[in-house]
């Protein structure tokens, strides 16, 4: 599937984007191993979260879809998952694979986790190494990539682990294994990563301690079913925030956006770039802060992206780079080598794409420098990466001719309905 995107100048609208991907995954995982029935609303029905849902169905959990984005999950309790009769195929979803590896390490079933071409190339030792320290029996292929094989063990050992990479997936995998370990498992992080697992464990009434960048859980307790309202995904909202900012005339409001402070780096970065962003209607939604965001046409300027903001904006760099291409001056992103091991190598994929659109880009091992300028049209390879595809569609608000984007089918992994939302605010995307 490819997109042909015609140039447009203006972007206007008021929208609510689909539910948060990270929170949707965790809602299914925790509700499945809780005691009792949980109801989830605002669940993201993208392929990644559906892969998580199907994996739990394969392990005997009854999950009823009772409406759009509404699930009733009949928890089987912490030891109630049953042996699946085939491999668990997690598609494109790194979050599913890494968190499940942790959660399944303490179960008495055998599992094998696989995925699509991109996921089968992604590094898994970052989770399997610490889990092995907990005496889990988890293995990868020789080069540290999937399939991940998980075998039952008698006991998991609690550990104290300092994260080597700033990764919420690794932190979460260890904490989920920690639910099954004897003693207290602690994860220390020097760079703060998203804390949805911690917040949701608290919602399921699981005791946990967070202190000075260290999260601790004691193994052996029960999770109690609860109802979860999933806020709109700030990572999806980001495409429309940038769309409004780079448009000639732009004003877009997005409602109920998740504003967890471990996720709002994109707003801080864009505001430092002089983006006109207003935050209003702040409220709490099931343990997570939310707000409406209004973004308006802005004279963006280049900045050196502060490195402490990198983890809290990690998924937004493709669209931040589009903003940078439309800004006056140079924007430098550094300390962001993790971008090379996402759904694609996002540093190289974005650098190639912007170069095609006539923008000057210097690529480094851990980031890139983008000099803002006039965007041409051209053919962009998305590298099968959903966020790269959506970002270059937004770039059409500044391009002087058509942008054609290849391999866009994976947009459905995180943002079902993206094309309809985008066309409703003024883009002109044709799906071929
Ligand atoms: C996620 C964590 C991040 C992020 C991913 C979702 C999560 O990955 O990029 O899209 O839900 O925990 P890392 O943990 O690899 O940084």
Boltz pocket constraint, residues with backbone or C-beta under 6 A from the ligand:
constraints:
  - pocket:
      binder: B
      contacts: [[A, 21], [A, 22], [A, 23], [A, 95], [A, 166], [A, 167], [A, 168], [A, 169], [A, 170], [A, 172], [A, 194], [A, 314], [A, 315], [A, 338]]
      max_distance: 6.0
